[in-house]
Amino acid sequence: MGTVPALSARAVAAEAYRDAISHHPAGVAIVTAADGNAPVGMTVSTVTSHSVAPPTLSCDLALDSATLAVIRSTGGYAIHLLAEDQTDLAVRFAARATDRFAGTGWWRWHGLPVLPGVLARFACELHTDIEIGDHALVLGTVVDLDVDPTRRPLVHHRRGFHSVR
Ligand SMILES: Cc1cc2nc3c(=O)[nH]c(=O)nc-3n(C[C@H](O)[C@H](O)[C@H](O)COP(=O)(O)O)c2cc1C
């Protein structure tokens, strides 16, 4: 692929990029995996659906993420789409130095740690991951799902949490 010198000479500053992309509204999710007996998990806003047959979901995880390391070593993970009343869970699963699962009432489903009260959960088998810059695009085949259609989604936009009306 050729480069366009006039464009490649201009680097976009990370903060300008983060600010611009924060205008893109995104559903909030938590990705979990099982590190032996210990559950791990993190908040993400990068869940995207790809193929329908087979059903394929992706999320984009920072290369230094503890959750990514466990997904790579075990090959399995769960994606939870959060409901509008789960902002506290979204904040907790992005925070450092805290027991993210304490008091959540989590249990195991297909051997994966899962959380209650969510809009939907998907059990995924890792298909592949592709490193792009400082993140890995994690693609997984959905092997089971569970949806509560009475719940409404939690959305992240301009660094805040919102409901859909
Ligand atoms: C709303 C929201 C969305 C986020 N989306 C992502 C994401 O898509 N990918 C990512 O790597 N981190 C994302 N983060 C940051 C991670 O949740 C955070 O860095 C977390 O501590 C990583 O956990 P781990 O290193 O223990 O796996 C997001 C945080 C918030 C609050």
The ligand as an SDF file (V2000), in Angstrom:
LIG
                    3D

 31 33  0  0  0  0  0  0  0  0999 V2000
  -16.4750    3.3170   29.5490 C   0  0  0  0  0  0  0  0  0  0  0  0
  -15.1140    2.6630   29.4650 C   0  0  0  0  0  0  0  0  0  0  0  0
  -14.7580    2.0010   28.2990 C   0  0  0  0  0  0  0  0  0  0  0  0
  -13.5030    1.3810   28.1750 C   0  0  0  0  0  0  0  0  0  0  0  0
  -13.2140    0.7140   27.0170 N   0  0  0  0  0  0  0  0  0  0  0  0
  -12.0260    0.0580   26.9100 C   0  0  0  0  0  0  0  0  0  0  0  0
  -11.7390   -0.7170   25.7420 C   0  0  0  0  0  0  0  0  0  0  0  0
  -12.5600   -0.8450   24.8290 O   0  0  0  0  0  0  0  0  0  0  0  0
  -10.5300   -1.3330   25.6810 N   0  0  0  0  0  0  0  0  0  0  0  0
   -9.5880   -1.2340   26.6860 C   0  0  0  0  0  0  0  0  0  0  0  0
   -8.5010   -1.8140   26.5640 O   0  0  0  0  0  0  0  0  0  0  0  0
   -9.8580   -0.5120   27.8170 N   0  0  0  0  0  0  0  0  0  0  0  0
  -11.0410    0.1200   27.9610 C   0  0  0  0  0  0  0  0  0  0  0  0
  -11.3330    0.8090   29.1020 N   0  0  0  0  0  0  0  0  0  0  0  0
  -10.3230    0.8660   30.1710 C   0  0  0  0  0  0  0  0  0  0  0  0
  -10.2290   -0.4520   30.9760 C   0  0  0  0  0  0  0  0  0  0  0  0
  -11.4880   -0.8210   31.5160 O   0  0  0  0  0  0  0  0  0  0  0  0
   -9.2130   -0.3010   32.1400 C   0  0  0  0  0  0  0  0  0  0  0  0
   -7.9670    0.1010   31.6120 O   0  0  0  0  0  0  0  0  0  0  0  0
   -9.0490   -1.5580   32.9640 C   0  0  0  0  0  0  0  0  0  0  0  0
   -8.3660   -1.2200   34.1570 O   0  0  0  0  0  0  0  0  0  0  0  0
   -8.2800   -2.6960   32.2770 C   0  0  0  0  0  0  0  0  0  0  0  0
   -8.3010   -3.8150   33.1300 O   0  0  0  0  0  0  0  0  0  0  0  0
   -7.2060   -4.9770   33.1760 P   0  0  0  0  0  0  0  0  0  0  0  0
   -5.8800   -4.4130   32.8240 O   0  0  0  0  0  0  0  0  0  0  0  0
   -7.2590   -5.4820   34.5970 O   0  0  0  0  0  0  0  0  0  0  0  0
   -7.6300   -6.0380   32.2370 O   0  0  0  0  0  0  0  0  0  0  0  0
  -12.5760    1.4350   29.2600 C   0  0  0  0  0  0  0  0  0  0  0  0
  -12.9440    2.0950   30.4360 C   0  0  0  0  0  0  0  0  0  0  0  0
  -14.2040    2.6990   30.5410 C   0  0  0  0  0  0  0  0  0  0  0  0
  -14.5810    3.3910   31.8330 C   0  0  0  0  0  0  0  0  0  0  0  0
  1  2  1  0
  2  3  1  0
  2 30  2  0
  3  4  2  0
  4  5  1  0
  4 28  1  0
  5  6  2  0
  6  7  1  0
  6 13  1  0
  7  8  2  0
  7  9  1  0
  9 10  1  0
 10 11  2  0
 10 12  1  0
 12 13  2  0
 13 14  1  0
 14 15  1  0
 14 28  1  0
 15 16  1  0
 16 17  1  0
 16 18  1  0
 18 19  1  0
 18 20  1  0
 20 21  1  0
 20 22  1  0
 22 23  1  0
 23 24  1  0
 24 25  2  0
 24 26  1  0
 24 27  1  0
 28 29  2  0
 29 30  1  0
 30 31  1  0
M  END
$$$$
